[in-house]
Amino acid sequence: MNIKPLADRVLIKPAPAEEKIGGIFIPDTAKEKPLRGQVVAVGDGTKDEQMVLKEGDTVLYGKYAGTEIEVELDKYLIMRQSDVLAVIK
């Protein structure tokens, strides 16, 4: 993939939504949008904001954060670093 985010933006691959809960299958229309994902690419930051995220970080983000894009049939989110709520260690 040849996507390089600019400035303070990051590219995130969302975690897949859960297919079933305790033996009950969830239809596509009822699945919640995942709030967790893995950072795939990062920008260089800005002169005012240093890039603290790095490729491979697992992060939590807001429910409506970012812009969804599709590349080669895979879905990604591109958002500002400030839209990321936390890094999961």
Secondary structure by P-SEA (a helix, b strand, c coil): ccccccccbbbbbccccccccccccccccccccccccccccccccccccccccccccccccccccbbbbbcccbbbbbbcccccccccc
